[in-house]
Amino acid sequence: MDKNIIKIALVIIGAIIGAGFASGQEIYIFFFSYGKEGILGIIISCTLLGITIYKSLKIILENNIENYKEFLEYIINIDNKSKKYIIDVINIIINIFILVTFFIMISGFGTYLEQSMSIPQIKGSIILAVLCIITLSNEIKGIIKVSESVVPILIIFITIVGLQSLNYIDIPNITKYIIKAKQTNWIISSILYASYNTILLIPTLISMKKILNKKTIGKISSIVTIIITILAISIYISMIKIDVNINNLEMPITYIISHQFPHLKIIYGIVILASILTTAISLGSGLLQNITKEKKIKKTILVIICIISIPVSQIGFSNLIGYLYPIFGYLGIIQIILLSYKTQIKNS
């Protein structure tokens, strides 16, 4: 298989597997809290995500898209004077979302180091800010190098935790462990998960344009879909037999590792930090791509954003996942609809 396919797939997976995913918080909120329907929700969500990635990559390549604004201009089919203002407003909202999420990743990195290693939170945030400056200064090469090194470890570790968790469960009677959810809107939740991820992913997909090949985007999308589905189900399985109120856990997987697999605790810490790093890099790259094409200006903005992120790093990221992500998920749904409509028009 073409090495570029693997490289691009790893970058995309790295952008999806952030702190929220690796900690189990996203999987709990969007899938596990809906009981056994959550498994079907994962399959629907990851399939929708894969289709959206494929269609987006196709549009980016065929139309030589350089940034998110150009992407929006293509999919929003409004022939009036208001189009420019609508696109500008949506683009600003998306940039704010990406920026806030970037700040939250910086904060999460510092917070985890403080809780696990007693390193002052501010120092941890400075470490990640510096790493982002170094990596993003090398643009796409830096992002690929980090993803190639970190993402395979994430994939292997999360899968192992899921498989080992099966030893704690009576497989023939697995349904007795799965909560009976009172909520019925699991389908909406699964769509929201896919849709808000597409907002964060588009800038990353655009940054991959230079090393993309139209013939390989189908394989890339399929690989990402399969791996993300496996990982999400692995995390879901690992949460099945938690013996406390999971709703009170900020990082469900941390609890699982500490109580069921203490020998994996150190490795897990590396996984969480690596997850935050890959997400922060993807977010930073996407934001810079949206703001300007000039390399010198990009580096200046990068340094400014990273410096600002340090005092802002006192903000936590658990509430973001539960409140802000679903809100942007609805914006992402609109984007998916526009994307599907545009693709159908072109194919007809």
Protein Blocks (a to p, Z undefined) as FASTA:
>chain_A
ZZklmmmmmmmmmmmmcmklmnommmmmmmmmnojmlmmmmmmmmmmmmmmmmmmmmmmm
mnopabfklmmmmmmccdbfklmmmmmmmmmmmmmmmmmmmmmmmmmmmmmmmmmnopaf
klmmmmmmmmmmmmmmnmmmlmmmmmmmmmmmmmmmmmmmmmmmmmmpcfklmmmmpccd
fbfklmmmmmmmmmmmmmmmmmmmmmmmmmgcfklmmmmmmmmmmmmmmmmmmmmmmmmm
ccbdfklpmblmlmmmmmmmmmlmmmmmmmmmmmmmmmmmmmmmmmmmmmpmcfklmmmm
mmmmmmmmmmmmmpcfklmmmmmmmmmmmmmmmmmmmmmmmmmmmmZZ
